[in-house]
């Protein structure tokens, strides 16, 4: 299964970690004894046309292991509306991103939060949904300001599918209890691997209660989807991206129409052909290669040579070959110089030049769609505090000596993926158990990391309750909130969905 996040896509095989025994003697005593840090400030903004007075609460939650010895701190950033007559009727949404190893920063500062980054500063985000729901952004252990007290604690207790899901669920319970919000309507939102995390929370804690689930850039692959499905689910995104680059005949068609045509072809003629494999008659293979060429913009001969199976790299490295460019993976509208030695998600120009430097590019589109990314840097230059770190420490007055880690690739490299199984079935099961749970999902037409049709296919397979599911596919990248028009439309739809 691909590792997918709002910010990186790579395949990292991880062997199961050896058991580690954690004891109080291994954790420095000052860490065990210290009180959690909390900062509360008051603010005002206009969201959804309403003036909203709110408190920003940045706080540590001290976590302990089975021996009750504190071993980690997890920091949340909450925005709570002031002057609410009945808090039991006021919704609260818990929000995180993916990775594994990603903080909540993309959805926090480029999507749902009351402020968003703009260069070296922050500006008000009129498309925040703080008018409709309180927001609690969760930075899992090892990301943001959240830290394990020792590396061994992180590896043993938090940097695995189950450990991560359990710690996030525990913090949600702690936050609700501390702030007296156990009776409030509650929502949970995740992007990319964060959608896995939601399924894993339901898997480990089937009795957990949420009124609504928001999934952004859903990881849709199924463990038993077979060797054909990755090609089938990616094809519609290749088609919409070819439409963007004018590599196919648009014929007055919108991107939505191209997507629907490609989905219909993918789930019928294309799937049937792939299942036949090498037994497919040559004339039929040639006919389908020509049909695919008209959809995805690559030469029919090339497609036929690939036995109709186009990998992500096949498309990304060849669709703009005439310009000596490649496209991005998280955002196919972004390009860089074509280099066949630099492939896949780890060299994605949508990350900012095709390297792994993490800065403000984490929080806003690094490259303007349709332009060429700069060549990758050979080394990481020294960096000062990010815009988000300054915002949290200066504007929200949270005091810590830690730096804010938007993406922690060290966690990513040691993550225990356990069985790597699909997780959407646990969400579907939860919706069958509780007939009041509703789901909202969104995806970008130009996201080749978690293709939109992969979401639809996965939901079809697990039997998601379609009568309580709302889906929106928009002309955007993996982080579909990255575009102003998308933010505005999604905010409007989410406000109606929450109420």
N, C-alpha and C positions, 0 to 999 in steps of 0.2 A: 504494500500500500504506500502511496506517496505521502511524504510528510508535507503538510500544507499549513500555511499560516497566512495572516494578513500581510506578511512581509517577506516570506521566503518559502521556496518550495524545493525540496531536495529529498533524496532517498538516503537515509542513514540507518544502516543495519546496526542494531544494538543487541548485544548478548545479555541475557538475564544477569542482573547484578547479584553478587554473592551476598548472603545475609550478613548484616552488621549489627552488633549489639551496642546500643546506645545507653550510656549510664550518666548519672549526674556528674561523675568525676571527669567525664570527657567534655563537658560544657563549662566554659569559664564561669565562675561564681557570680561576678558582676552582671552577666547576662541573665542568669537565673533570677536574680533579686530585683532587677530594675523594673520600674513601672512603665507601662506603655506610654508613648508620646501621643499627644492629641493637640490639634490646633483647630479652633473654630473662629471663623470670620463671617461678617454679614455683607451682603451684596444685593444689587437690584439689576434687573434686566428686562427687556421686552422680548417675549417669546410667544409665537402664535398670536401676535397682536395684543397680548396681555402684559401689563407690568407685573412682574413677579419679584417679590422680596424673598430672598432665600439665604440660608446659612450654608457655608461650605465647611465640611467637617473632614479633616484629614486625620486618620487615627490608625495606630498600630493595634493589632489583635495578637496577643501572645498565645502561641500554640504549644501544646505539650504532647509527648508521645504516650504510649501505653503505660509507662512508669510514672506518669504525671509530672515529669520533669520538663520545664519549659525548654524548648529547643529551636524555636523559630518565631519570627514576627511576620505578619502579613498586613500590609497597609492598604486601606481602602480610602477612596476619595468620594465623599458623598455630598450631594446637593439636595437640600431639604427645604421645601417651600414654607415660609413663615405665614402666620395668620390663618392657618387652616382650622376650620371650626370643628371638624371631626376627623382625627387622624386615622380612625378605623376605616374610613371610607376613602382615604387618600392612597392611591397606588404607589408602590415602590418597585423599581426595576433594578436588578443586579446585572451588571454588564462586564464582560471580559472579552479579550481577543484570544489569539491562538498560539501558534508556534509549533510544538511546545517551546516555551522560553520567551514568549512575547508578553509584554505588559498590556494594559488596557488602553495605551495611549492613542491608537488610531481611532477607535470609537469614542474615546474621551475627548480628544482635541481636534478631531476632524469629522465628527459625526453627530453624536447625541448631546455632548456636554454644552454648558452655557457659554463657554469661551472656546475659541479655536485659534490655532497658531496662524500667524501671518508674518513670515520672515522671522525677525528677531523679537517679535512681541506677540501678544494675544489680542484678539478683538472679539466683540460680542458675536455670538452665533444665534441669529434670529430663528434658525431652524432647529434649535434645541427643543426637546419635548418636555422641558421642565415645567411648563404650564400644565401638562397633563399627568405627569408622574414624577415623584422623587427619583433620583438617580444615584446608584452606588456603584462606582467603578472599582473592580477588584484586580489587584496585581498579584498573581500567584507567587509563591515563595521562590525567590531568586530573581524576580523581575521587579522593575520599578525600584522602590525603596525597600521592598520585602526581602528578608534574608533568613537563611537557616543559620543557626549559631555555629555549626561546623559543616564542612563539605560532606562528611560522612552522613550527617543527619539529612542533608538534602537528598543524597543518593538513595538512602534507605527508606525514607518516609515520605518524600514529596515529589521526587522527579520520576514518577511512573504514572501510568494511566489511573490506577486506582488510588494511589496516594494523593495525587493532585486533585482528583475529583472529590475525595473525602475531605481534604483540607479546605477547599473552596466551599463545600456544603456546610462545613463546621463554622466557617466565618460568616456565612449568610445567617445561620442560626444565632450566632453571637451578636451580630449587628441588630437583628430584629429584637432580640431580648433586651439588649442594652438601651435601645431607643424606644422601647414599648410599642413595637409595631407588629407584634405577632398576629394581630387580627386584621391588618391592612391587606388589601388585594396585592398580590405579589407577582412579578413578572421576572423572567430570566432571559438574558440576551447573550449570544455568543457569535463570534466571527471565526470562520475557518476551523482550526483545531478546536476553537471554543465551541463549535457545534458538536464535535466529538465529546467534549467535556460535559455538555448538558446531557447527552445520552448516557454517559458513564455515571453521572450523578444519579440518574434514574435507575441505572443498573445496580449500583451499590446500595441505593436507598429508595426502594420502590414506593415507600410511603410518603416521599417528599411531596409537598403541595405547591404548585404554581398555578395561577389563573391563566397565564399566557406565556408563550415561548416565542422568542424572536431569533431567527436563524439567518445569518448573513454569510454568503459564500460557503454554502454547505459542502462538507466533505461527503460526497455521495457514493463513493466506490463501495461495493459489497465484496466481502471476502470470497464469496463463491460466485462472483459475477461472470467468471469464465474469461478466456483469453480474448474474446471478441469485444466485450463491452467497453474497455477503455477507448478503442477506436470509434465505436458507435457514439459514445457520449461526448467525445471531443469534436466530432465532425461539425455539428451546428455552430460551435464557437469559431472554428476555422472559417466557416461560411460567412458569419457576420463580420469577422475580421477582414476577410477578403473583400467584402462589400465596403468596409471603411476605406481600404486602400485602393478601391476602384480597380481591383484585379479581376472582377467578374462584371458581366453586363447587368447593370442595375435595373434597366427597363422600367424606370419610375417606381421601383419597389422600395419600401421602407426596410430598415434593418429588422423590424419585427416580422415582416412578411418573409424575408430571406430566412430568418431563424425557423419559422414555422414550416417552410418548404423543406429545409434541411432536416428538421426533426422527423417529418413524415418519411423522407427518403431513408434516413438512418434507421428507423425502427421497422422498416419494411424491406425493400429491395436490398439495402446495404447489409443489414443483419443477416438476411437469408443467404447472401453471397458469402459472407465471412464464415458462416457455419459450414458451408460446403467446402471451404478450404481449397486444396489443390484439385479437388474433383470438379470444381466449377469449369464449365466448358469455356475454351479460349474466346469464342465469339461473345459470350455473355460477359466475360471479364473485360473485354475491350469496350463493350457497350457501357458497362458501369463505370469504367475508368473515365470515359468521355463525360458521363453524367456528373461524376465527382469533380472533374476538372471545371465544369461550368459552375459548380457550387463553391469550391474552395480555392480556385485560382491557380492551381499548379498544372503543369502539362500532363495530358492523359498518358503519355508514354512513361513519364516518371511514376505516376500512380500505378500503372500496370506493372512496372518493374518492381514496385514495392508490394506486389500482390494485393493491392487495394488497401493495405494497412499503413496508414500515415501516422507516424509518431509525432509528438509535439515538436521535437527538433526537426523532423522532416519538413514540417510546415514553416516553423519560425525561421529556419536557416535558408529557405528557398523562395518564399513568397516575394521577397524584395531582392532576390539575387541579382537582378538587372541593375540595382542601385548599389550593389556591394554592401547591403545592410541586412540585419536580422531584426526580428521584432522581439518585444518583451513577452513574458509569460503571464505575469500578474496583470499586465496591461498590454495587449497586443498592439495598441496604438503608439507605443513608445519604441524607438529603434536605437540601434548602435551599429558600429562597423561590424560587418560580417566576418566572423572568425570561427571556423569550424572546429577549432580546438577549445572554444569556450561555449559550452552548450548547457542546456537545461536551466533549472531555476537558480542554481548557485551563481550563475553568470548573467542573471536576468537584468537587462538595462533598466527595467522599471524600478529596480532597487536604487538606482542612482549611479550610472556609469558602469554597471556590470560588476561592481566589486561589493564587498560586504561591510563597508564602512556604515556605521549607523549614526545618524544625526537627525537633523530636522526632516530629512527625507522620509523618516518613519511616520511623520505626522501629516504630511501634505504631498501631493504629487511632485516628485523630484524633477520630472521632465514634462514639458508641455506635450500633450498628445500630438503626434504628427511631426515631431522634431527629432533630431538625432541626439542621443545621449553622448556625453564626452567619453573619451577612452578611459579605462579603469586606471586608478592610481596604483603606483607600485607599492606604496606603504601608507599606513594610516597616519595622517598628520596629527599633531597635538590638538586637543579640543578642550574648550571651556565648557561650562554648564550649558545644557540645551535650553531652548526657550521654555520647554515644559518644566524643567528642573527649576529655573528661575521663578516661573509662575508659582510653583508649589511652595518654594522656600520664601519668596519675597511677598507675593500677593496673598497667598493663603497661609503664610507664616508657620509652615511646618518645619521644625528644627531637627535636623539630622546631619551627621557628617557623611552619610552615604551619598553617592552619586546616583542619579536616576538611570536605570538600565531599561531602555525601551525594548531591546531585544538581547537576550542572553544566549549566545550560541554555545557556551559551555554546557548549559542545561540541555540544549538541543542535542549535543553530541553524546551525552550519557543517558539520555532518556530511555526508560524501560517501556517499550511499546506493548509488552505482554503478548496477548494473542493477536493483536493488530486487527481484530474483527470489526465489522461495521457496527455503528452505534445508533443509527436512526430507528432500528427496530425497537429499541428501548423507549424512545419517544412515542412511537406508535402504540406500544403496549400501555404506556401511561395515559394516552388519550382514550384508549378503550376502557381503562379502569375508571377514569374520571371524565364523565361526559360533558363537563363544564370547561375543560381545558381547550384553549384555542391556540392556533399557531399561525405565525406570519413569517414568511421567508422571502428573501430577496437575493438577486444575483446580477452580475454584469455580463452584457453581451460580449465583452472583450476580455474576459477572464479565461485563460486557457489552463489555469492551475486547478480550479474547481469549476469545471464547465457547468453552465446552467442546466443543460439537459441531463447531466449526471445527477443533479438534484431531483429532477422530475422522475427519472428512471428509478432512483433509489426509493423514493416515496411510493411509487407504484408497486415495488417489490415487497415493501414492509407493510403495506396496507394502511397507510396514514388516513385518518378521518378527513376526507376531502370536504365534507360539509362544514368543518370548523377550521379549514386551512385557507389562508390567503397568500398568494404568490405574486411577486412583482419582479419582472426582469427589465432592467434599464440599461441604456447605453453608457456603461461604465466599466471600470476595471474590477479586480478582485475586491478592493476596498470601494464598494459601489457608492459609498457616501462621499467619495473624493470630488465629485463634480457638484457645482452649485445647484444646477437644475435638479439633479438627483436628490440632493439634501432637502430641497424645498418640497419636492413631490413626496418623498418618503416621510418627512415630518407630517405632512397633511394626512397621508394615509395612516400613519401610526397613531395620530391623535384620535382618529375615528375608530381605529381598531381597539385602542385601550378603553375607550368609553363605550 
